[in-house]
Amino acid sequence: MRVVSFKIEEDLLELLEEYARRKNLTKSEIIRRALEKYLREKPDMKPYVGKVMKIYA
């Protein structure tokens, strides 16, 4: 996998960290799942999402 960095507000990061602890998941896994879900729900992205994204569970 490739590494991507981005900026995030402190309060959102705290929510992400708490959720990751409770679900025993990495922050990266949560972000990947959320991004895939977001893109799958966009009608104009449907032809692309299945071709370029793999989610590892």
PyRosetta script that sets phi, psi and omega in degrees:
from pyrosetta import init, pose_from_sequence

init()
pose = pose_from_sequence("MRVVSFKIEEDLLELLEEYARRKNLTKSEIIRRALEKYLREKPDMKPYVGKVMKIYA")
pose.set_psi(1, 153.9)
pose.set_omega(1, 176.4)
pose.set_phi(2, -94.6)
pose.set_psi(2, 154.7)
pose.set_omega(2, 179.3)
pose.set_phi(3, -95.9)
pose.set_psi(3, 134.3)
pose.set_omega(3, 176.7)
pose.set_phi(4, -128.0)
pose.set_psi(4, 134.6)
pose.set_omega(4, 176.5)
pose.set_phi(5, -116.4)
pose.set_psi(5, 150.9)
pose.set_omega(5, -179.6)
pose.set_phi(6, -154.7)
pose.set_psi(6, 165.0)
pose.set_omega(6, 179.0)
pose.set_phi(7, -92.8)
pose.set_psi(7, 145.6)
pose.set_omega(7, -179.3)
pose.set_phi(8, -144.5)
pose.set_psi(8, 142.3)
pose.set_omega(8, 178.6)
pose.set_phi(9, -66.2)
pose.set_psi(9, 147.4)
pose.set_omega(9, -177.0)
pose.set_phi(10, -56.3)
pose.set_psi(10, -44.3)
pose.set_omega(10, -177.6)
pose.set_phi(11, -66.9)
pose.set_psi(11, -35.4)
pose.set_omega(11, 177.8)
pose.set_phi(12, -69.6)
pose.set_psi(12, -38.2)
pose.set_omega(12, 176.6)
pose.set_phi(13, -62.4)
pose.set_psi(13, -41.5)
pose.set_omega(13, 178.5)
pose.set_phi(14, -62.4)
pose.set_psi(14, -41.8)
pose.set_omega(14, 177.1)
pose.set_phi(15, -63.1)
pose.set_psi(15, -42.4)
pose.set_omega(15, 178.8)
pose.set_phi(16, -61.6)
pose.set_psi(16, -46.1)
pose.set_omega(16, -179.8)
pose.set_phi(17, -62.9)
pose.set_psi(17, -42.0)
pose.set_omega(17, 178.8)
pose.set_phi(18, -64.6)
pose.set_psi(18, -44.6)
pose.set_omega(18, 179.1)
pose.set_phi(19, -61.9)
pose.set_psi(19, -43.3)
pose.set_omega(19, 179.6)
pose.set_phi(20, -60.5)
pose.set_psi(20, -42.5)
pose.set_omega(20, 178.0)
pose.set_phi(21, -62.4)
pose.set_psi(21, -47.1)
pose.set_omega(21, -176.9)
pose.set_phi(22, -65.6)
pose.set_psi(22, -36.3)
pose.set_omega(22, -177.2)
pose.set_phi(23, -94.1)
pose.set_psi(23, -3.0)
pose.set_omega(23, -178.1)
pose.set_phi(24, 55.7)
pose.set_psi(24, 46.6)
pose.set_omega(24, 177.9)
pose.set_phi(25, -123.8)
pose.set_psi(25, 160.2)
pose.set_omega(25, 174.0)
pose.set_phi(26, -81.0)
pose.set_psi(26, 156.8)
pose.set_omega(26, 175.9)
pose.set_phi(27, -61.4)
pose.set_psi(27, -38.4)
pose.set_omega(27, 179.3)
pose.set_phi(28, -61.0)
pose.set_psi(28, -42.7)
pose.set_omega(28, -180.0)
pose.set_phi(29, -63.3)
pose.set_psi(29, -42.2)
pose.set_omega(29, 179.2)
pose.set_phi(30, -63.2)
pose.set_psi(30, -44.4)
pose.set_omega(30, 179.8)
pose.set_phi(31, -64.0)
pose.set_psi(31, -43.4)
pose.set_omega(31, 178.3)
pose.set_phi(32, -59.4)
pose.set_psi(32, -47.1)
pose.set_omega(32, -179.7)
pose.set_phi(33, -62.6)
pose.set_psi(33, -42.6)
pose.set_omega(33, -179.3)
pose.set_phi(34, -65.6)
pose.set_psi(34, -41.0)
pose.set_omega(34, 180.0)
pose.set_phi(35, -66.2)
pose.set_psi(35, -43.1)
pose.set_omega(35, 178.4)
pose.set_phi(36, -62.6)
pose.set_psi(36, -44.5)
pose.set_omega(36, 179.2)
pose.set_phi(37, -60.5)
pose.set_psi(37, -44.8)
pose.set_omega(37, 180.0)
pose.set_phi(38, -59.4)
pose.set_psi(38, -47.6)
pose.set_omega(38, -178.1)
pose.set_phi(39, -69.5)
pose.set_psi(39, -34.1)
pose.set_omega(39, 178.7)
pose.set_phi(40, -66.4)
pose.set_psi(40, -28.7)
pose.set_omega(40, -179.0)
pose.set_phi(41, -81.5)
pose.set_psi(41, -9.0)
pose.set_omega(41, 179.0)
pose.set_phi(42, -88.6)
pose.set_psi(42, 113.8)
pose.set_omega(42, -176.8)
pose.set_phi(43, -57.0)
pose.set_psi(43, -35.5)
pose.set_omega(43, -178.2)
pose.set_phi(44, -75.6)
pose.set_psi(44, -8.0)
pose.set_omega(44, 179.8)
pose.set_phi(45, -101.9)
pose.set_psi(45, -8.9)
pose.set_omega(45, -173.9)
pose.set_phi(46, -53.4)
pose.set_psi(46, -42.0)
pose.set_omega(46, -179.1)
pose.set_phi(47, -65.2)
pose.set_psi(47, -18.9)
pose.set_omega(47, -173.5)
pose.set_phi(48, -99.1)
pose.set_psi(48, -33.3)
pose.set_omega(48, -168.4)
pose.set_phi(49, -60.1)
pose.set_psi(49, -48.6)
pose.set_omega(49, -178.4)
pose.set_phi(50, -65.8)
pose.set_psi(50, -24.3)
pose.set_omega(50, -176.3)
pose.set_phi(51, -83.6)
pose.set_psi(51, -28.5)
pose.set_omega(51, -172.1)
pose.set_phi(52, -114.5)
pose.set_psi(52, -7.4)
pose.set_omega(52, -175.3)
pose.set_phi(53, -119.5)
pose.set_psi(53, 136.4)
pose.set_omega(53, 171.9)
pose.set_phi(54, -127.6)
pose.set_psi(54, 131.9)
pose.set_omega(54, 177.6)
pose.set_phi(55, -108.9)
pose.set_psi(55, 127.5)
pose.set_omega(55, -179.3)
pose.set_phi(56, -100.1)
pose.set_psi(56, 123.4)
pose.set_omega(56, -178.3)
pose.set_phi(57, -100.2)
pose.dump_pdb("model.pdb")
